[in-house]
Structures are given as structure tokens and as C-alpha cells.
């Protein structure tokens, strides 16, 4: 049709190494204007579908037309119609912003005065003009994504393919990226946006939901959301452990999903009922209030995929509780880190109690990962101190690391080694040897489903599987304290729930967690949050307290993302020089 930029007919893709289709008989059309979200669990086929549209893969069956041109028969023409930003965009880290733009202009044949005009326009559009001489490796995550987007727009294509453009990007930068793409759509282009953030999918004009290569849904996101109308409830008035109550709720037959929202719990039931959900029946607590709430796209996503992973963590269930130890497990005093004249962390102090989840939130480049590295003994503070279980890791690193687990932001596994070799390596550095090591590896393989993949190269595994392996390597020695630096970045909502089952379960056993995340929904799981901005700790409180601090008559019930952005903007206003 003349109104469609993409026509996909009976499309299938089977890779030689497997007989299972990565894309299985998909047919759909994408209009010439608007944003189409692309969502699904890890391994659903999202990246494969985008690469088929970009003519980077050949279909096993069926065809793809881009503005009427066949991606196989007319492959040489497809580049004229698309801009493509892959999941791991190929910026050249040693080149500056301007050098990257010039290089990609050369590759795309953008020359002369036209190049000068387009680059000047893109620098204004992406607000990267002040950073033209900064090397790509020195950019924050959000700025890198903006530069990647600019390189994809040098020829302003009618179709823009974005594969997870907001992975690892903070809420402030995500909103900026979203505004930029919306402006492009207003100028008349079509965008396919693959994302693991379902609030982004809900804001798209249409959404494609894939699972195991098959098309489960294609249409307006609001229509899918309606399938769970009347089946979503909020449980409030919890005075005991919200984590224990949620686990009990998720183990009920009629409950298919549940998440923590500050001091409350949000649950989705399998069948619609006019009666309020009887939480008292399985908690024994008559004080809990249950009331229906409006459904979200994420609720419908989980429902269409058959529900979440339940509420029990087999990892935590097998762990004996931590019954002794200090009440204050993590204690940071005046932590400061300077790199030359640049202050990455400025006089940060906080403490974390036993059995608590503490979240460090903040924009990209705020200083969160640097704080983590100082806490774990990987960076020496310029001034200040950090104690973990009463031990300064700068003074006694071996003792400190024996009760500390660390999952880094940038993937810490060895991609060229197999799953088993990574497990054996990390067991060794955590002082696990002999029979004990073999038992731990067997246990982790069983809990996380590694047994059929032990000899697979880690570099070939899906992201969700890699993250499970990284978590298992961080907890195999049963640490009292676990530092998780963006542990679920880029993974789908079901895998995120699985991760938080393990985290919640470990905390219920008396473990202590310090976590950074850009997913504000999962930041709701934290008992307390410290908000870091421009190297400073600017706010501290429970999720509900932070939301209350930015409530206004115009925004009476802010989300945690609203609070994140509002509190940073407030700090900016109060500290204008």
C-alpha cells in the first residue's frame, strides 16, 4: 500500500545452527509516519526482525518490502531508505564527536556544503555542540546514544530502525531521546523502536509483540492494555515485610504477576472478578486494603506471555539466613574521588542496614559507578572512607571481598570462555575449591538453567542468559553484601522479575543489597534511595518520600520517574550560578 513504508509477508528466518525459527511466519505492515514499538522477551526475535528490514539478513521464507523495494532483490537500494542504529552502536571510542560524524558522513556519501549544513543541524538537534571535541569514550551513556542517533540521521531516511536505543540510559536522557524521535516523526518519517522499557512501548502509535519468533500482537498499545481491565489491584496498609507478602501473593493460583511499588504491592489476577481480592485469606492480615487500579501496558504484556515467574527464589530458598553481624553493614563517610581536576564523586555519605535494599539513582555520569568501585575496593578514594561489614577494603581487601559480591555495569564475564569456564574461574577467585566448588557450580547450573549450555561460549548467549550467569558468579560464595550496578539493563520485564525474586529472597534471609538502576519501576523495590547528581548526593529517602517531595496540584500522584526528574530540576534551579 502507498501508505506503508514496510510490508512484511509470511516472513521466516531460520539460522543454520538451529532448526527453531528466529522469525516464524510474520506478516504485517508499517505506516509511513509514526513510531512502532517492538517488544518481547529475550530471544523473541526483535533484533533479527530489524536486521531483516535493514537487508542485513536474508529471509529463509517470505519477503520484506521497504517503500516497495525487495530487501533481497534490490538490497543495494535499501540503504537509501533507512537509518539503522544497532543495539551496540559502532562509535569509534578514540575519535571525537565531530570526527565520528565526519567519518559516518564519508561512509554515507554526505559531502561538501550539504555535510556542513546537516552536521550543524544535528549538533543543534542533539544538543551535542558543546562536546564536539570530546572523545566518544568520554561521553555519558545518554550522550553516546544521541551521537549514535545523529550518525543514523545524516541522510534523514524515511525509515529509522532503532534497536534498544535507550538501554543503559537514565530517565532524563530517555525523555530527551524520546522528544527527539517524536520531532522526527512530526517531520514525516517512520520509526521502529525496539525497547525493553514498556512505558516507552505504551507511548508508541503501534506496538509489535514477538515471542519465540511469532507475532503475538500488532496494534494500538491501549487495545492490548484493555485485556487486563478490572484485573489489576493495589495492596496497601502493609506493616510487615512487603517482600514476604508479595511472595505469598504470587504463589496464589489466580495471581499471575506482582511488583512492589514503594510501600504497596501491585498485582494482576488471572480472572476478572467483581469481588476484591481476598489477601487476608493467605496473609492472615485483616488490615490490608485492596483496591482496583488502572491497568498498564506492562500488565497486559506479562498476561499475554502467560504470567510472570512466580514469587519464590530457589537461590534464596537454599541459603541459610544471616543471623549475626553488624546492624550497619555498609558505611560511607565523605567519599570523594578526583581524576585530575575533575571531581567524579564529591563528599558522599550514606549507610545501609542489614536486610535492606539501598538504591543509588542518578543520570549517566553522575558518579554512581565510581562510588560503587570505591565501596568495593576497586578504586582508592581521594578522601573519605568506605566500610563494608566493618572492614575498609583499602586496608584489608581479601577479608572484605570474602563477604562481598559485585556485579559490574559493564559486563564482567569472559566472552571467549564457556559458561562452565566462567563458573570455575569465579569460583576460584572467591576461594571455592575441590568438592565445595563442584557442588556450588552444580547448584548454580541447576538454579539458573545452565546445564544444557555449560560448554557454550558466553559471547554467543542472549543478554538475559549472560546476566543470569553474571549474577550467579557474584553470589556463588554467598556474600553478606551484594553490589549490583545496573544488573537488569537491557533485559526483558520477565527476566527482571526473576532477578528481583532472587534479590528480595536474599534480603529476606538477612542479606544486604546496594543497587543502581535506570528502571524506575524496579527502583520501587528499594527500601531507601540516594539520588546522585553532578557528583553530589542531593536527596535521600524511601521511594514514597521522594515522590511526596515533588507532588503538586498539577501532579498530585507523581511516579518515581517524575520524582527523579523533578528533584534534579529543583536542584538545578537552586544551584544556578
C-alpha positions as CSV (number, residue, x, y, z in Angstrom):
1,X,0.0,0.0,0.0
2,X,1.1,3.6,-0.7
3,X,0.5,4.5,2.9
4,X,3.0,1.9,4.2
5,X,6.8,2.1,4.3
6,X,7.3,-1.5,5.3
7,X,5.4,-4.6,4.0
8,X,6.3,-7.9,5.6
9,X,4.8,-11.1,4.1
10,X,5.0,-14.6,5.6
11,X,8.5,-13.8,6.9
12,X,10.6,-16.6,8.5
13,X,14.2,-16.8,9.4
14,X,16.0,-20.0,10.5
15,X,19.7,-19.8,11.3
16,X,21.9,-22.8,10.2
17,X,22.9,-23.7,13.8
18,X,19.3,-24.4,14.8
19,X,16.0,-25.7,13.4
20,X,13.9,-23.4,15.5
21,X,12.8,-20.3,13.6
22,X,14.1,-16.9,14.9
23,X,11.2,-15.4,13.0
24,X,8.2,-17.6,12.3
25,X,5.8,-16.6,9.6
26,X,5.3,-13.0,10.4
27,X,3.1,-10.7,8.3
28,X,2.5,-7.0,9.0
29,X,2.7,-3.5,7.5
30,X,4.2,-0.3,9.0
31,X,2.8,3.1,8.0
32,X,5.0,5.9,6.6
33,X,4.6,8.0,9.7
34,X,4.6,7.2,13.3
35,X,6.5,5.2,15.9
36,X,6.1,1.4,16.0
37,X,7.4,-0.2,19.2
38,X,9.0,-3.6,19.1
39,X,8.9,-5.7,22.3
40,X,9.2,-9.2,23.5
41,X,11.2,-11.5,25.9
42,X,14.9,-12.1,25.4
43,X,15.3,-14.2,22.3
44,X,11.9,-13.3,20.9
45,X,13.5,-12.3,17.5
46,X,13.4,-8.5,17.8
47,X,16.9,-7.8,16.6
48,X,16.6,-10.4,13.8
49,X,13.4,-8.7,12.6
50,X,15.1,-5.3,12.5
51,X,18.2,-6.8,10.7
52,X,15.9,-8.4,8.1
53,X,14.2,-5.0,7.5
54,X,17.7,-3.4,7.2
55,X,18.6,-6.0,4.5
56,X,21.5,-7.3,6.7
57,X,19.9,-10.7,6.9
58,X,18.3,-12.8,4.1
59,X,14.9,-14.3,4.8
60,X,14.5,-18.1,4.8
61,X,11.0,-17.6,3.6
62,X,8.7,-14.7,2.7
63,X,9.8,-11.2,1.9
64,X,10.2,-7.7,3.2
65,X,9.5,-4.6,1.1
66,X,10.9,-1.2,2.1
67,X,9.0,1.6,0.3
68,X,8.2,-1.0,-2.4
69,X,11.7,-2.3,-2.8
70,X,12.5,-6.0,-2.0
71,X,15.3,-6.3,0.6
72,X,16.8,-9.3,-1.3
73,X,16.3,-8.4,-5.0
74,X,17.0,-4.7,-4.5
75,X,19.4,-4.8,-1.5
76,X,21.7,-2.1,-2.9
77,X,18.8,0.4,-2.8
78,X,17.7,-0.3,0.8
79,X,20.4,1.9,2.4
80,X,18.8,4.9,0.7
81,X,15.6,4.4,2.6
82,X,16.7,3.5,6.1
83,X,18.8,4.8,9.0
84,X,19.9,2.0,11.3
85,X,21.1,2.2,14.9
86,X,22.1,-1.2,16.1
87,X,22.0,-2.4,19.7
88,X,25.7,-1.8,20.2
89,X,26.3,1.2,18.0
90,X,29.6,1.2,16.3
91,X,31.0,4.5,17.6
92,X,34.8,4.9,17.4
93,X,35.8,5.4,21.0
94,X,39.1,7.1,20.2
95,X,37.5,9.6,17.8
96,X,35.8,12.8,18.9
97,X,32.1,13.6,18.4
98,X,32.9,15.6,15.3
99,X,35.3,13.0,13.9
100,X,32.7,10.3,14.3
101,X,30.1,12.5,12.4
102,X,32.6,13.2,9.6
103,X,33.6,9.5,9.3
104,X,29.9,8.4,9.0
105,X,29.3,11.2,6.6
106,X,32.1,9.8,4.4
107,X,30.7,6.3,4.6
108,X,27.2,7.6,3.6
109,X,28.4,9.9,0.8
110,X,27.4,13.1,2.5
111,X,29.9,15.7,1.3
112,X,30.6,19.4,0.7
113,X,28.3,22.2,1.9
114,X,25.5,19.7,2.5
115,X,27.6,17.9,5.1
116,X,28.3,21.1,6.9
117,X,24.6,22.1,7.0
118,X,23.4,18.6,8.1
119,X,26.1,18.2,10.9
120,X,25.4,21.7,12.1
121,X,21.7,20.9,12.3
122,X,22.2,17.5,14.0
123,X,24.5,19.1,16.7
124,X,21.8,21.5,17.5
125,X,19.1,18.8,17.4
126,X,21.0,16.5,19.8
127,X,22.5,19.3,22.0
128,X,26.0,17.9,21.4
129,X,27.5,21.1,20.1
130,X,29.5,21.8,23.3
131,X,31.1,18.4,23.1
132,X,32.3,18.3,19.5
133,X,35.9,17.9,20.6
134,X,35.2,15.2,23.3
135,X,36.2,11.7,22.5
136,X,33.3,9.2,22.3
137,X,34.7,7.1,25.2
138,X,34.4,10.1,27.5
139,X,30.7,10.7,26.8
140,X,27.9,9.6,29.1
141,X,25.6,6.7,28.1
142,X,22.9,9.2,27.1
143,X,25.3,11.3,25.0
144,X,26.6,8.2,23.2
145,X,23.1,7.3,22.2
146,X,22.5,10.8,21.0
147,X,25.6,10.6,18.9
148,X,24.6,7.2,17.5
149,X,21.2,8.6,16.6
150,X,22.9,11.6,14.8
151,X,25.1,9.3,12.8
152,X,21.9,7.4,11.7
153,X,20.2,10.6,10.6
154,X,22.9,12.1,8.3
155,X,20.7,11.4,5.3
156,X,17.3,11.8,7.1
157,X,15.9,8.5,6.0
158,X,12.1,7.8,5.6
159,X,12.5,4.8,7.9
160,X,14.6,4.8,11.1
161,X,15.4,1.5,12.8
162,X,16.4,1.8,16.4
163,X,17.4,-1.4,18.3
164,X,17.3,-0.7,22.0
165,X,18.4,2.9,21.8
166,X,17.7,3.6,25.4
167,X,19.5,0.7,27.1
168,X,21.6,2.0,30.0
169,X,20.2,5.5,29.6
170,X,18.9,7.4,32.6
171,X,15.2,8.7,32.7
172,X,16.2,12.3,31.9
173,X,18.2,11.3,28.8
174,X,15.4,8.8,27.8
175,X,12.9,11.7,27.8
176,X,15.2,13.8,25.7
177,X,15.8,10.9,23.2
178,X,12.0,10.4,23.0
179,X,11.3,14.0,22.3
180,X,14.0,14.0,19.6
181,X,12.4,11.0,17.9
182,X,8.9,12.4,18.2
183,X,10.1,15.6,16.4
184,X,11.4,13.4,13.6
185,X,8.1,11.7,13.3
186,X,6.3,15.1,13.1
187,X,8.6,15.9,10.2
188,X,7.2,12.8,8.4
189,X,9.4,9.7,9.0
190,X,8.6,6.3,10.3
191,X,10.4,4.8,13.3
192,X,10.7,1.2,14.5
193,X,11.9,1.3,18.1
194,X,12.9,-1.9,19.9
195,X,12.8,-1.5,23.6
196,X,12.7,-3.3,27.0
197,X,11.0,-0.3,28.6
198,X,7.3,-1.0,28.4
199,X,6.4,2.6,29.3
200,X,8.1,3.5,26.0
201,X,6.1,0.9,24.1
202,X,2.9,2.2,25.6
203,X,3.7,5.6,24.2
204,X,4.2,4.3,20.6
205,X,1.5,4.7,18.0
206,X,1.5,0.9,17.4
207,X,3.4,-2.0,19.0
208,X,4.7,-5.3,17.8
209,X,4.9,-8.1,20.4
210,X,7.0,-11.1,19.5
211,X,7.6,-14.3,21.4
212,X,9.8,-17.1,20.1
213,X,9.8,-15.6,16.7
214,X,6.0,-15.5,16.4
215,X,3.8,-12.4,16.2
216,X,1.5,-12.4,19.3
217,X,0.1,-8.9,18.8
218,X,0.3,-5.9,16.5
219,X,-1.8,-2.9,17.0
220,X,-2.5,0.1,19.3
221,X,-1.0,-0.5,22.7
222,X,-4.1,0.8,24.5
223,X,-6.2,-2.0,23.0
224,X,-3.8,-4.7,24.4
225,X,-3.9,-3.0,27.8
226,X,-7.7,-3.3,27.9
227,X,-7.4,-7.1,28.2
228,X,-6.4,-6.8,31.9
229,X,-9.1,-4.1,32.7
230,X,-10.6,-5.0,36.1
231,X,-7.8,-7.5,36.9
232,X,-5.2,-5.2,38.5
233,X,-5.2,-4.3,42.2
234,X,-3.0,-2.4,44.7
235,X,-2.4,-3.8,48.2
236,X,-1.7,-1.1,50.8
237,X,-1.5,-0.8,54.6
238,X,1.4,-3.3,54.8
239,X,3.1,-3.1,58.2
240,X,5.1,-6.3,57.9
241,X,7.5,-7.3,55.1
242,X,6.2,-6.2,51.8
243,X,8.6,-8.7,50.1
244,X,7.1,-11.6,52.1
245,X,3.5,-10.5,51.3
246,X,4.3,-10.3,47.6
247,X,5.8,-13.7,47.5
248,X,2.7,-15.1,49.2
249,X,0.5,-13.3,46.7
250,X,2.5,-14.5,43.7
251,X,2.2,-18.1,44.9
252,X,-1.6,-17.9,44.7
253,X,-3.3,-19.7,41.8
254,X,-5.2,-16.7,40.5
255,X,-2.3,-14.2,40.7
256,X,-0.1,-14.0,37.5
257,X,2.1,-11.0,38.3
258,X,3.1,-8.7,41.1
259,X,5.5,-5.9,41.7
260,X,6.4,-3.7,44.6
261,X,5.6,0.0,44.4
262,X,7.1,1.8,47.4
263,X,5.2,0.6,50.4
264,X,2.5,-1.0,48.4
265,X,2.2,-4.1,46.1
266,X,0.6,-4.1,42.6
267,X,-0.8,-7.4,41.5
268,X,-2.5,-8.8,38.4
269,X,-5.0,-11.7,38.6
270,X,-5.8,-14.3,36.0
271,X,-9.6,-13.9,36.0
272,X,-11.7,-10.8,36.4
273,X,-13.9,-10.7,39.4
274,X,-16.3,-8.2,41.0
275,X,-15.1,-9.2,44.4
276,X,-12.0,-7.5,45.9
277,X,-9.0,-9.9,46.0
278,X,-9.0,-11.7,49.4
279,X,-5.4,-11.1,50.5
280,X,-6.4,-11.8,54.1
281,X,-7.1,-15.4,53.1
282,X,-3.4,-16.2,52.6
283,X,-1.7,-13.5,54.7
284,X,-3.8,-13.6,57.8
285,X,-3.7,-9.8,57.9
286,X,-7.1,-8.1,58.0
287,X,-5.6,-4.7,58.0
288,X,-4.5,-4.8,54.3
289,X,-6.5,-2.7,51.9
290,X,-7.1,-4.0,48.4
291,X,-8.5,-1.7,45.7
292,X,-8.6,-1.8,41.9
293,X,-6.2,0.4,39.8
294,X,-5.9,1.3,36.2
295,X,-4.0,-1.3,34.1
296,X,-0.7,-0.6,32.4
297,X,0.7,-1.9,29.1
298,X,3.2,-3.9,31.1
299,X,0.4,-5.7,32.9
300,X,-1.1,-6.8,29.6
301,X,2.4,-7.8,28.2
302,X,3.0,-10.1,31.1
303,X,-0.5,-11.5,30.9
304,X,-0.2,-12.3,27.1
305,X,3.0,-14.1,27.7
306,X,1.4,-16.4,30.3
307,X,2.3,-14.6,33.5
308,X,5.5,-13.8,35.4
309,X,8.0,-16.2,37.0
310,X,6.1,-16.6,40.4
311,X,7.5,-15.2,43.6
312,X,9.9,-17.8,45.1
313,X,13.6,-17.7,44.6
314,X,15.2,-21.2,44.6
315,X,18.5,-19.5,45.1
316,X,17.5,-17.7,48.3
317,X,15.4,-20.7,49.5
318,X,18.6,-22.8,49.6
319,X,20.6,-20.2,51.5
320,X,20.7,-20.3,55.3
321,X,19.9,-17.0,56.9
322,X,22.5,-14.5,58.1
323,X,21.8,-14.4,61.8
324,X,24.8,-12.5,63.1
325,X,26.8,-9.5,62.0
326,X,26.7,-5.7,62.4
327,X,23.5,-3.7,62.2
328,X,25.1,-1.1,59.8
329,X,26.6,-3.2,57.1
330,X,27.7,-0.5,54.6
331,X,29.0,2.8,55.8
332,X,30.4,5.5,53.5
333,X,31.9,8.7,55.1
334,X,32.7,11.7,52.9
335,X,33.6,9.6,49.8
336,X,35.4,11.8,47.3
337,X,37.1,10.8,44.0
338,X,39.0,13.2,41.8
339,X,40.6,12.4,38.4
340,X,43.0,15.3,37.9
341,X,40.9,18.4,38.2
342,X,37.6,16.6,37.6
343,X,35.6,15.6,40.7
344,X,33.7,12.4,39.9
345,X,32.3,11.9,43.5
346,X,32.0,14.7,46.0
347,X,31.8,14.1,49.7
348,X,29.1,11.3,49.6
349,X,28.0,9.8,52.9
350,X,25.3,7.1,53.5
351,X,24.8,3.9,55.4
352,X,22.9,0.7,54.7
353,X,21.4,-1.6,57.4
354,X,21.4,-5.3,57.4
355,X,18.5,-6.8,55.4
356,X,18.0,-3.5,53.4
357,X,18.0,-2.7,49.7
358,X,19.6,0.7,49.1
359,X,19.3,2.2,45.6
360,X,21.8,4.7,44.1
361,X,20.0,6.5,41.3
362,X,21.1,9.3,39.1
363,X,21.7,10.4,35.5
364,X,24.5,8.9,33.4
365,X,27.9,10.3,34.5
366,X,26.6,11.3,38.0
367,X,29.2,9.3,39.9
368,X,27.2,6.1,40.8
369,X,29.6,3.5,39.3
370,X,32.6,5.4,40.7
371,X,31.0,5.3,44.2
372,X,30.4,1.6,43.7
373,X,34.0,0.9,42.8
374,X,35.3,2.8,45.8
375,X,32.9,0.8,48.1
376,X,34.2,-2.5,46.6
377,X,37.8,-1.6,46.9
378,X,38.4,-1.3,43.2
379,X,39.2,2.4,43.3
380,X,41.1,4.3,46.1
381,X,39.1,7.3,47.3
382,X,40.9,10.7,47.1
383,X,39.4,11.3,50.5
384,X,36.8,9.7,52.8
385,X,36.3,6.1,53.7
386,X,34.0,3.2,53.0
387,X,33.4,0.3,55.4
388,X,31.7,-3.0,54.4
389,X,30.8,-5.2,57.3
390,X,33.1,-3.0,59.4
391,X,36.1,-3.6,57.0
392,X,37.9,-1.0,54.9
393,X,38.6,-2.7,51.6
394,X,41.6,-0.4,51.1
395,X,43.1,-1.8,54.3
396,X,42.0,-5.4,54.2
397,X,40.9,-6.2,50.7
398,X,41.0,-10.0,51.0
399,X,38.9,-10.1,54.1
400,X,36.4,-7.6,52.7
401,X,35.9,-9.4,49.4
402,X,35.1,-12.7,51.2
403,X,31.7,-11.3,52.2
404,X,31.1,-9.0,49.2
405,X,29.6,-9.8,45.8
406,X,29.9,-7.4,42.9
407,X,28.1,-7.4,39.5
408,X,29.5,-4.6,37.4
409,X,27.7,-2.3,35.0
410,X,29.9,-3.3,32.0
411,X,29.6,-7.0,31.7
412,X,32.2,-8.7,33.8
413,X,32.3,-12.2,32.3
414,X,34.8,-13.5,29.8
415,X,33.1,-13.8,26.5
416,X,35.6,-16.2,24.9
417,X,35.3,-18.7,27.7
418,X,32.4,-21.1,28.1
419,X,29.7,-20.9,30.8
420,X,31.5,-23.7,32.8
421,X,34.9,-22.0,32.5
422,X,33.4,-18.7,33.8
423,X,31.8,-20.5,36.7
424,X,35.1,-22.3,37.5
425,X,37.1,-19.1,37.3
426,X,34.8,-17.1,39.5
427,X,34.6,-20.0,42.0
428,X,38.4,-19.9,42.2
429,X,38.7,-16.1,42.8
430,X,36.0,-16.5,45.5
431,X,38.1,-19.2,47.3
432,X,35.9,-22.1,46.4
433,X,37.9,-25.3,45.7
434,X,37.5,-29.0,45.4
435,X,34.2,-30.6,46.3
436,X,32.7,-27.4,47.5
437,X,33.4,-25.7,44.2
438,X,31.8,-28.6,42.3
439,X,28.7,-28.5,44.5
440,X,28.3,-24.7,44.0
441,X,28.7,-24.9,40.2
442,X,26.2,-27.8,40.1
443,X,23.8,-25.8,42.3
444,X,24.1,-22.6,40.2
445,X,23.7,-24.6,36.9
446,X,20.5,-26.1,38.2
447,X,19.0,-22.9,39.6
448,X,19.8,-20.7,36.6
449,X,19.3,-23.4,33.9
450,X,22.9,-23.6,32.7
451,X,23.2,-27.4,32.5
452,X,22.5,-27.6,28.7
453,X,24.8,-24.6,28.0
454,X,27.9,-25.3,30.1
455,X,30.1,-25.7,27.0
456,X,28.6,-22.8,25.1
457,X,30.8,-19.7,24.6
458,X,29.4,-16.8,26.7
459,X,29.8,-14.4,23.8
460,X,27.1,-16.3,21.9
461,X,24.5,-16.2,24.7
462,X,21.4,-14.0,24.8
463,X,21.7,-11.0,27.1
464,X,19.3,-12.3,29.7
465,X,21.2,-15.5,30.0
466,X,24.5,-13.6,30.3
467,X,23.0,-11.5,33.2
468,X,21.9,-14.7,35.0
469,X,25.4,-16.0,34.7
470,X,26.9,-12.8,36.0
471,X,24.5,-12.8,39.0
472,X,25.4,-16.5,39.7
473,X,29.1,-15.6,39.7
474,X,28.5,-12.7,42.0
475,X,26.6,-14.7,44.6
476,X,28.2,-18.2,44.4
477,X,30.2,-17.6,47.6
478,X,27.1,-16.5,49.5
479,X,28.1,-12.9,50.2
480,X,26.5,-10.9,53.0
481,X,26.6,-7.8,50.9
482,X,25.8,-7.6,47.2
483,X,26.6,-4.6,45.0
484,X,24.6,-4.6,41.7
485,X,25.5,-2.0,39.1
486,X,22.6,-1.9,36.7
487,X,22.0,-5.6,36.8
488,X,19.0,-5.8,34.6
489,X,20.0,-3.2,31.9
490,X,18.6,-4.4,28.6
491,X,16.8,-7.5,29.8
492,X,13.0,-8.0,29.3
493,X,10.4,-7.5,32.1
494,X,10.0,-11.2,32.9
495,X,13.8,-11.6,33.4
496,X,13.8,-8.5,35.6
497,X,11.1,-10.0,37.8
498,X,13.2,-13.2,38.1
499,X,16.2,-11.2,39.2
500,X,14.2,-9.3,41.8
501,X,12.8,-12.6,43.1
502,X,16.4,-13.6,43.9
503,X,17.2,-10.2,45.3
504,X,14.1,-10.0,47.5
505,X,14.7,-13.6,48.7
506,X,18.3,-12.9,49.7
507,X,17.2,-9.7,51.6
508,X,14.6,-11.7,53.5
509,X,17.4,-14.0,54.6
510,X,19.3,-11.0,56.1
511,X,21.4,-10.1,53.1
512,X,22.2,-6.5,52.2
513,X,21.9,-5.1,48.6
514,X,23.2,-1.9,47.1
515,X,21.9,-1.4,43.6
516,X,21.9,1.1,40.7
517,X,19.3,1.1,38.0
518,X,17.7,3.2,35.3
519,X,14.4,1.3,35.6
520,X,12.3,3.4,37.9
521,X,9.7,0.7,38.4
522,X,12.4,-1.6,39.9
523,X,13.8,1.2,42.0
524,X,10.4,1.0,43.8
525,X,11.8,-2.3,45.3
526,X,14.4,-0.3,47.3
527,X,13.8,0.4,51.0
528,X,15.7,3.7,50.6
529,X,17.1,5.7,47.7
530,X,20.0,8.1,47.4
531,X,19.8,10.4,44.3
532,X,23.2,11.3,42.9
533,X,23.6,14.3,40.5
534,X,26.7,16.0,39.3
535,X,28.9,14.0,41.8
536,X,26.7,15.0,44.8
537,X,24.2,13.1,46.9
538,X,21.3,15.5,46.5
539,X,18.3,13.6,48.1
540,X,17.7,10.6,50.3
541,X,14.5,8.8,51.3
542,X,12.1,6.0,50.7
543,X,10.5,5.8,47.2
544,X,7.3,7.1,48.7
545,X,9.1,10.0,50.4
546,X,10.8,11.1,47.2
547,X,7.5,11.0,45.3
548,X,5.8,13.1,48.0
549,X,8.5,15.7,47.9
550,X,7.6,16.6,44.3
551,X,3.8,16.3,44.4
552,X,2.0,19.4,43.2
553,X,-1.7,20.2,42.5
554,X,-0.8,19.7,38.8
555,X,0.9,16.4,39.6
556,X,-0.7,15.0,42.7
557,X,0.4,11.4,42.2
558,X,3.9,11.5,40.7
559,X,5.7,8.4,39.6
560,X,9.2,7.7,40.7
561,X,10.4,8.8,37.3
562,X,8.6,12.0,37.7
563,X,10.3,12.5,41.1
564,X,13.7,11.6,39.6
565,X,13.4,14.4,37.0
566,X,11.6,16.9,39.3
567,X,14.2,16.7,42.1
568,X,17.1,17.1,39.6
569,X,15.4,20.1,38.0
570,X,14.8,21.5,41.5
571,X,18.5,21.1,42.4
572,X,19.5,22.8,39.1
573,X,17.2,25.8,39.9
574,X,18.6,26.1,43.4
575,X,22.3,25.9,42.3
576,X,22.3,28.2,39.3
577,X,25.5,30.1,39.4
